[in-house]
Amino acid sequence: MSSPFTSFLAQHFDQINDYLATFFDGQATSADIERYLYAPLSTFTANAGKRHRPLICMLAATAVGGSFESARSAAAAIEHFQSGALIHDDIADNGQLRRGKPCMHLTEGTGLAINCGDLALTMVTKTVLDDPTLESDVKLRVLHELTEMIVRTIEGQALDLGWVRDGRFDISVDDYLDMATHKTAFYSGATPLAAGAIIGGGSDEQIEALRAFGLHTGLAFQIQDDLLNLVGTKEAANKDFRTDITEGKRTLVAVHALSDERHHDEVEAILSSGTDDPAQLARAVEIFQETDSIDYAHTYALDLTAKAKAAIENVELDPHARELFLSMADFFVERLN
């Protein structure tokens, strides 16, 4: 599905990948450090999605009158954070697959995977601090954004993990939205855009408008990701299809379905079982459809998209960047096709 935003991502995909590779290539001082640290982290990082997070950070800089390249260290920092967070998340969730490949803790062992994740998280601040093109006051503002992003994400992860550990199924829709906003929306949208706008020299109005746009689209992105795991046509061919059910995740779809007394006990039983039986997974999706939970989640994501567009409607932005942001908002909720 081609759109202005997906074309923008494709245009700059190799550019950001080449830059990210510089943080691993030739960094090791011995063959064993390369083998046990930089090589596995480099491999994990290279197994990329569409790189929307770093690229929208760079786009935000241009949106407020700065240069695209000026925000690349902050963009890379956000991608390093995602790598570290995902490596640790897979360990915490006992995940088996990440983007269709075995999780790092399975290929390298838990200890080395934790260590690789630690390095990735350390690189969040180091990448910005080592950027000679940024003024000290800008670095300080960007680092404040990044550390706040990390705190919010960890808070969301605490909720997600705690609910699973304690077998909590008394989660409301508002509880889910609070968790997902913290865990995903800051690092998937709000912080990349705010950080890019700061580097680009944006006004407070521009920065806060882009932050709000990113918070709404970041949450919509997560909700749509949950839907893709359940019913996405492309994802159905992947080995990690419907693993959210196997892992018992409290997604918006699952939480909405749990609120239906007719199906609460059966949904709870399936989510608690850890099953990977295709028939049981299909039964869960059937319940989600019967309770209109899938439609509810999709409609909620569409409403978030409308709020996001409204957030930047009356703010001065570069016209081409604005077009790409509006396309991005639509793309995030159209990925089921």
N, C-alpha and C positions, 0 to 999 in steps of 0.2 A: 504494500500500500504506500504509494508515493504521495508526498505532500511537501510544501516548502520546508517544513521543519525536518522531515526525514532526509530530504536532499541536503540540507545544511549539515546534518550529522554525518552523512556519508561523505560529504566534501571534506570535512575536517577530521575524519576518523583516523586516518593514517598519521596525520600531523600530531594529534595528541598522543597516539600510541608511541610514536617515535620519541616524543619528549619524555613520556613515562619510562621508556626503556633506559634512558640515560641515568636513572636513579639506581639501576641494578648493574648495568654493563660496566665491567672493569672496577667495581667498587670493592670487591673482596681482596684481602691481602694474602690469602692463601687458598689453595685448591679446596681444602676442607670447609673453610668458611663459605666459599662459593657453593659447594655441594649441599651443605646443611642449612644455608640461610638464603643467600641471594638468588640462587637458581630456583628453588621451589617458590619463593615469593614472586620472582619474575614470571614464572610459568603461570602462577595463579592470577597475577595481574593481567597477563596477556590474554587470558580466557575471558574476553570482555563482552559486555553487553553493547549497547549502542553508544556508550560514553556520553549520555545526555548531561550528567551532572557537571563534569568539567567544562563541557562545551557551552552550557548555558551560563556558567560563571563568566567565561570569556565574552559571550554575547552581551551580557549585562554591562560589561565595561564599555562596549561600543554603543550600547543603547543610550548611555548618558554622555557620550561625546569623547570617550577614551579610545585607546587602541585595543584591538583584539588580543595581541600578544602580551600586553601589560599584565593581564590577569592569569597568565598560564601557571605561575607558581601556586597561586591559591587554588586554581583548578586542579592541579596535580595533588595538592594537599588533600582536597576533598576525595579524590579517587584513592589516595593512600588510606584515608580513613575508612572508606568503604571496604577495601581489601582486609584491613585489620579487623573490622567489625564482623565481616562475613566469616572469616576464618574462625574467630572466637564463637560466633553464633552457631556455626555448624557443630562445634564441639559441644556447646551447651545443649543444643537440640538433638544431639546424636544423629546429625544429618548424614546422609549417604551420598548424595549427589549435589553438585553445585554447577549449574549451567551445563548439565549433561555429563559431567566428569566426576569421578570419585572425589570426595572431599579430602582436603589436605591431611587431616588427622588420620585418614585411612591409608594414604599413600606414604606419608612421612613419619607417622606416629604422633601421638597427642603432644608430647613434650616439644618436639621441633615445630609443630604447627602453632602452639601457643607462642613460641619464641618468634616465629615469622610474623605472627599477628602483632606482637609487641613492637617489632621493628617498624611495621607499617604504621602503627599508631604514633610512634616517635617521629616518623617522617612528616607527620602532619605539620608540626611546628617547625621542624628543621628546614623543610622545603621553603617556607616563607622567610624564615630568618636568614637563609643563605642566598636569597634573591637580591643581587646587587642593584637591581633597577628600581626597587621600591624604597621610598623615603621611610625613615624610622617611625614617624607618626602614623603613616599608612600601615606599616607592618603591625604596629600595636593595635590599631583598630581591627585589622583583619584577624589577628590572633585572638582578639577578644571574641569576634564572631565565631571562629572555629572552636574555641574552648567551650563557648556556650552551646554550640551544636553538639559537641561530644557529650556534655552533661545531659542535655535533653534526650539524646539517643539512648544513653545508658539508663536514664529514668524509665523510658518506654520499654527497654529490654527487661528491666526489673519487673515491671508489671506482667509482661508476656511470660517470662519464665516463672514468676511466682504463682500465677494462675494455674499453670500446668503442674508445678510441683505440688500445690495444695489441692489439686483436683477440683478447681473452682469452675463451676458452670453457672454461677449466679451473676454472670457478667451482663450488664446492660449495654445498649447501643452507645450511650454516652461514655461508658467505661471504655469500650472499644475505641471510640473516636479519640479519646484522651490518650490512650496507649499508642495508637497509630500515628497521631500527630507528633508525639514526642519521638517515637522510635524511627519514623520514616520521613515525615513531612519537612522537618528542619534540614536534614542533610540531603534530601532529594530535590528540594526546591528553594526553601526560604533562604538558607545560608549561602548556597552558591550564587544566588542572584544578589543578595545584599553585599556579599564580599566583592563580587565583580563590580557592582555599582560604586562601592567605596573606592576601589582602585581606579575606576574610570573618572573619578572626580565628581560623582553625582551629588545633587542637593539632598537634604534630609527628606524632602518630599518624594524625590525619585527613589531613593534607597528604600524608604518604608513602603511605597507602592509596590515595588518589585518584590520586597520581602512578603507582603500580603499575597501577591500573585503566586509566589513560590510556595507559600504555606498551603494555599487552596489546591494548587495543581499537584503538589507533593502528596497530599492526602488522597486526591483523586487517583494518582498514579498507583498508590499502594492498594486502594480498593480494587482497581482494575487488575492489578497483578494477582490479587486473590481470586478474582473471577477467571482470569486466564488459567490459573492452576486447576480450576474445576472444569471449565467448559471451552477453553481456547482451542481453536481448530489446529493451529500449528503445534501447540504444546501437547496435544493428544498423542503425537508421535514420539514424544520425549519420555525417557525413563523416569523422570521425576514428576510426571503428570499426576495430579491429585495427591501429592505427598503432604499437602497441608492437612488433609483428612487423617492420613497415617500418623502424622506428628501431633494430631490433636489440637491444631492451632485454632485459637478463638478469633476467627475472621469475622468481618461484618456480616457475611452471609450466614455463618454458623451461629453467631450470637442472635441474629434475627430469627432464625429457625428455632433456636432453643426457647424463644419467648412464646412459641406456640405449644400449648399444653398437650395437644393431640400427639405431638411428635417429640416432645422434650426428652423423654426417657430413651427413646431409640437413638436420637442424635447423640445424646450423652454417652450411650453405650458404645456406639461406633467410634466416637472421638476418643474414648478412653481405652479402646482395645488395641491400638497400635496396628490395626489390620492393614495389609496391603493386598488383600483379596479383591480383585477387580469387581466382583459381584457386590461386595459390601461397599466399595467406593462408589459404585454406580447407584446403589441404594441411597447412600447419603445425598448424592446429587439429585436423585429423584425427589427426596424429601425437600431439599432446598428449592426445587421447582414448585412442588405442591404448596409450599408455604409462601410462595412469591418472594422468597428471600434473595434470589439472584436478581430479579427485576428491581427489588428494593435497593440493592447495593448499586446497581448500574444507574438507577435514577439519582441516587445520592451523589454519585460521581459526576453526573451531568450537572447537577445543581452547583457543585463545587466549581466546576468549569465556568459556569455563568458568573459566579462570585469573583473568580479570578480575573475574568475579562473586565468586569466592572471596576476592579481595583486599579487598573492602569488606564482606564478610559479617558480620564481628564488630566493625565500627567504627560508632560512633554518628554517624548522619547524619539530616538531616531526612527523614521518611518519604516525602514527595512527591518530593523530589530523588532519593532512592534508587530509587524506582520508575522515574523517568525515566532514570537511569543504566543500570538493568537493561534497560530497553526499548531504550536506545541500543546496548548491546552486541549485542542480538539484531538490531537493524536493520542494523548494519554488515555482518552476514554473511547477511542475507536479501535483499539488493538484486538478486540475479540474477533474481528473479521479476518 
